[in-house]
Amino acid sequence: MSLATFFQQAKQQIKSAVSAHPIEILMIVTFTVGIWFVDWNLEKDHLAYWLFESILFAVVYLSRPYAWYRFSWLVPLATILAIWQFNDSAEFYLTNPKFWGAQFIALLLLCGFPFVKNNQAFTYRNFTNLFHLALAIAVWGLIVGLVAAIEASIRALFNVNFSRSFDGHLYSSLVILCPPLFFLVFQQRQSNTEMTVHRIFEILVNIILAPA
């Protein structure tokens, strides 16, 4: 596969994800753009809003099959207003076990979606969602590595030093943007990779459940 073909396919997959998940994409882009307006030099951080992105993403994503999906954007909006009124310091939530419990519950719900009564189908869905999440994180890591290599090349060739503020905004925006975006892309794909994973999973289940 040529590089041009790869980028063309990636473009089509992202367009498909945008059309199928407009509110999720809007939320991701809003959080990504918003991080560039954060002043890293302030003594008190105001980063709590971004800590809740993963939970809010899960809530909006899980609402997709239901009629109230079109109003799901109200959940992030209400949450942001509540954090603004209550406490927008990231440290407050990072040291709170309830926050991490909520993150874990959101992960379990995201991995189990869509919920089905059939045990094998439910287990396969968990496996597939975790696989796509792992792929999204891997792609994010590759992009971060590529950006870091480009920055290093620019420094070496042109003797340009990027400020800590710029690097903070850049890499934070990649963390906010890439994992949820590529998770949606992989969820939308109907490719040979997904069919292969499905087949591998069926073989493993048959081996485990087959009588001795």
Secondary structure, 3 states (H helix, E strand, C coil): CCHHHHHHHHHHHHHHHHHHCHHHHHHHHHHHHHHCCCCCCCCCCCCHHHHCHHHHHHHHHHCCCCHHHHHCCHHHHHHHHHHHHHCCCHHHHHCCHHHHHHHHHHHHHHHHCCCCCCHHHHHHHHHHHHHHHHHHHHHHHHHHHHHHHHHHHHHHHHCCCCCHHHHHHHHHHHHHHHHHHHHHHHHHCCCHHHHHHHHHHHHHHHHHHCCC
